[in-house]
Amino acid sequence: MKNWQFWVIIAIILIQSIFFYAKFKSIEEQQGKTYTEVILNAEDISHVKGDTELILGIVSDMNN
Protein backbone atom coordinates (compact mmCIF):
# COMPACT_ATOMS: atom_id res chain seq x y z
CA MET A 1 0.00 0.00 0.00
CA LYS A 2 1.32 3.37 -0.90
CA ASN A 3 1.87 6.08 1.67
CA TRP A 4 -0.84 8.41 0.29
CA GLN A 5 -3.43 5.60 0.31
CA PHE A 6 -2.74 4.99 3.98
CA TRP A 7 -3.32 8.66 4.83
CA VAL A 8 -6.49 8.77 2.72
CA ILE A 9 -7.87 5.82 4.67
CA ILE A 10 -6.91 7.47 7.98
CA ALA A 11 -8.59 10.72 6.87
CA ILE A 12 -11.79 8.86 5.90
CA ILE A 13 -11.89 7.11 9.27
CA LEU A 14 -11.42 10.41 11.10
CA ILE A 15 -14.11 12.16 9.06
CA GLN A 16 -16.55 9.30 9.72
CA SER A 17 -15.77 9.41 13.43
CA ILE A 18 -16.44 13.14 13.58
CA PHE A 19 -19.66 12.72 11.61
CA PHE A 20 -20.94 9.94 13.88
CA TYR A 21 -20.01 11.90 17.01
CA ALA A 22 -21.94 14.94 15.78
CA LYS A 23 -24.93 12.82 14.76
CA PHE A 24 -25.12 11.02 18.12
CA LYS A 25 -24.68 14.31 19.99
CA SER A 26 -27.65 15.73 18.06
CA ILE A 27 -29.75 12.67 18.90
CA GLU A 28 -28.81 13.01 22.56
CA GLU A 29 -29.93 16.66 22.60
CA GLN A 30 -33.23 15.73 20.95
CA GLN A 31 -33.83 13.06 23.57
CA GLY A 32 -33.28 15.63 26.30
CA LYS A 33 -35.78 17.99 24.71
CA THR A 34 -38.30 15.18 24.25
CA TYR A 35 -37.92 14.14 27.89
CA THR A 36 -38.55 17.72 29.01
CA GLU A 37 -41.65 17.92 26.80
CA VAL A 38 -42.96 14.66 28.25
CA ILE A 39 -42.55 16.01 31.78
CA LEU A 40 -44.36 19.23 30.88
CA ASN A 41 -47.17 17.33 29.14
CA ALA A 42 -47.60 15.07 32.16
CA GLU A 43 -47.97 18.14 34.38
CA ASP A 44 -50.56 19.57 31.97
CA ILE A 45 -52.52 16.31 31.98
CA SER A 46 -52.52 16.11 35.78
CA HIS A 47 -53.80 19.71 35.87
CA VAL A 48 -56.65 18.82 33.49
CA LYS A 49 -57.47 15.74 35.55
CA GLY A 50 -57.66 17.84 38.71
CA ASP A 51 -59.89 20.40 37.03
CA THR A 52 -62.16 17.66 35.68
CA GLU A 53 -62.56 16.13 39.13
CA LEU A 54 -63.35 19.55 40.57
CA ILE A 55 -65.99 20.25 37.90
CA LEU A 56 -67.57 16.80 38.38
CA GLY A 57 -67.71 17.43 42.11
CA ILE A 58 -69.43 20.79 41.61
CA VAL A 59 -71.92 19.31 39.10
CA SER A 60 -72.78 16.41 41.44
CA ASP A 61 -73.29 18.89 44.31
CA MET A 62 -75.59 20.96 42.09
CA ASN A 63 -77.65 17.88 41.18
CA ASN A 64 -78.13 16.91 44.82
Residue, then its C-alpha position, 0 to 999 in steps of 0.5 A: m500500500k502506498n503512503w498516500q493511500f494509507w493517509v487517505i484511509i486514515a482521513i476517511i476514518l477520522i471524518q466518519s468518526i467526527f460525523f458519527y459523534a456529531k450525529f449522536k450528539s444531536i440525537e442526545e440533545q433531541q432526547g433531552k428535549t423530548y424528555t422535558e416535553v414529556i414532563l411538561n405534558a404530564e404536568d398539563i394532563s394532571h392539571v386537566k385531571g384535577d380540574t375535571e374532578l373539581i368540575l364533576g364534584i361541583v356538578s354532582d353537588m348541584n344535582n343533589 
